[in-house]
């Protein structure tokens, strides 16, 4: 993209609300470009880089008690962006489960094998996952391959229907469902699976560990009959 066109996009969209914010996004783009060249591994699992979302998560989660991002010198801003991408890759004791889910949900990061897990579930039976007017159905895998960008984008569009922390709960739910089907291939899920309703019914808490959330998902699958066979107690994800 030509620099002049990029400048016009930023200032015609972001700049109408705040010239300062438009300048901040320009700085972010520069530092992100540098990291993409020098450390592409930091962006693994992120299909779409959302600059505005990165700014939001830095302001609301990482830098709550520090100086505003707009006032930071370039070297500190670059350091914060790299720290954000580094700490979001794997769960660390340096951040809470709440922060981990909010950061990764906002960045749009998914685990390395996530597409394969979703593919396994959709291939197992005829099923439709839904959230409001968003759907992920078994027909999405017809005439395509798990490695194709088209399939990854279908998943991304579905995940975008959820708020950041619920988005991460959806990722954890698919992890549980795929583990369930691998260990218990005789299990069938309900054909129409309302994902947001399921998450609400499971009463998961944003600051609970992955193991605790996994157990609640398993309990919810059985209690509310989202599965047609309930012998799945050994699918807790650690």
N, C-alpha and C positions, 0 to 999 in steps of 0.2 A: 504494500500500500504506500502510495506517495505521501511524504510527510505533510504536504499541504492539505491533502484530503483528510488525513488523520486529525490534523489541527482543526479543520472545519467540523468534523464529526463531534469532537470533544466540546468545542465551544458553542456549536449550534444546539447541542443536547444538554450536556452538563453545565456548560458555561452560562446558559440562560438562568440557571438557578443560583450558581455561584462560580465566579471566575477563579476564586481561590481553590475550590474543589476541582475544577477543570485542570488547573496547574498541578494539583496533587496527583490526579490521575495520570497526567503526563509523566511525572516523576516515577510513579509506580510502573508504568509501561517500560520505561528505560531500565529499571532495576530488574524487572521480570525478564526482559529480553536478555540481559546479561546472565541471569541465573539459568535460563533455558539453554544457553550455549555452554556455560561452565559446569552446571549441575542439573542436567535434565532429570536425574533420578528423583529430585525433589517434587516433580510434577507427576510422578507415576500415579495412576488411578484418577487423575483429574482430566476429564474429557474436554471441558470448556473452562477457560480461565476467565473468571469474573472479577475484574478489577474493583468495581464498586463493592462487591461482597467482601473482598479481601480488606478493603479499607474499613468496612463496617465491623468486621470481626476483630480487627486490630483495635479499633476504637472502643468497642463494647466489651471485649473479653480480655485481651492481652494488656491493653494500656489504660485501664480504667483510672488508675491513680497517678498517671504520668502526664507530661506535657502533651498538648494536642499535636497530632501528627503534622499539621501544617506548619508548626513552629520548629520542627526538628531539623538539624543539619543533615545533608545528604547521606553521610556515612552512617548515622544512627538510623535513618529511615530504611536504608538498604539492609542494615543488620536486623531490624525488626521484621522485615519481609522474609528474610532467610530463616529467622527463628520461627516464625509462624509456620512456614512450610516444613521445617524440620520437626517441630514438636507435634505436628498433625499426622505424621506418617505412621507412627506406632503409639499405642497407649503408653504413657509414662507416669510415674509417681509424681512428677513435677506438675501435672495438671490433674484436675478432678475428672470424673466420668462426665459430669455436666459440661465442662469446658471441652473435653475431647469430642463429645457428640455435637456441640454447637459449632466448634471450629471445622470439623470435617463435613458436617452438614452444610455449612455456609460455603466452604470451598468446593463442595461437590466431589470430594474424594471417595472412591470405592476401593475395596480390597482387590488384590491382583486377580483372584479367581472368581470374582463376582459374576461376570457374564456367564461363565461356565456353570455356576450354581443356578442361576436363573434359567438357563437353557435346560438343565437337567429337570427342573420342576415343570417347565412348559412341555417338555418332551414326554414326561411320565404319564400325563393324562390330559384330557380336554379340560382346560380351566381358564377362568377369566378373573384376573385381579383388577379391582376397581377402586377409585377414589374420586368422588364427585363425577366429573365428566371425563376422567382420565382412565385409560384401560391398558392392561398388558395381558395379551391372550395367547393361547397356544398357537393360533394361526400366524403369529408374528415370526415363527421360526420356519415357516414353509418357504422353500426355494431360497434359503439363505444359510449362512454358516455362522457358528458361534463367534468366529474371529472377525467377521465383517463389521466395519464401522456402522452400517445400517442398524444392526442389532444393538450395538452399544448405545446408539442414539435413541432407539426406541425405549431402552431402559432409562436413559437419562431424562427423557421427556416425562416418563411416568414418575420418576423420583422428584422431579421439579414441581409436582403437584402438592408436595408436602412442605411444611415449615422445616427449617434446618434440623432441629433435634428430632422431629418425627421422621424426617428423611433418613436419619441414621438408624432409627428404630426399624424402619422398613428394611434396610440393609441387614440388620441383625436378624430380623424375622426370616428373610430369605435364606440366611445362613442356617437357621434352625430347621426350616422346611426342607432344605436340600439334604441336611444331615439325617433328618427323619426318613426321607425316601431312600437314601443310600443304605441305611441300617435296617429299614423295614420296607422293602419294595412292594409288599402286599398292601401297604397303606394307600388309601386314596383320599385326597382332600375334597372339600365341597367344590362343586363346579363353578359357583359364583362366589368369589372370595372378596368381601368388602374390607380392604386393608385398614383403612382408618378406623372403622368400627371395631375391628379386631384389636387394634392397638389400644383403643379406649377401654374396651372390655377387659383387657389383660391387666390394666391398672399399673403399668410399668412406670417407674420413676426415673427421671432424667439422670439422677446421680447414683443409680444402682449399678453394680458391676455387670459385666456381660453375662456372667454365670447366673446371677439373680434374675436378670431380664429373660434369659433363655428359659429358666425354670418356669417363670410366669407365662411365657408363650406356650410352653408345653402344656401347662395346666389349663390354659384358655382353650387350646385346641381340643382337649378332651371334654372339659366342662360344658362348652357351648357347641360341641359336636361339629367342629370344623374339619374333623377327620371321620372316616367311616370305620376305622379300626383304632382302638385306643391303647394298644400295647406299644407305647412309644416313650416309656419313662426313661430310657437310657440315651436320650438324644441331647443331654445338657451340653452346651458349648462352653468350654473353658478358655 
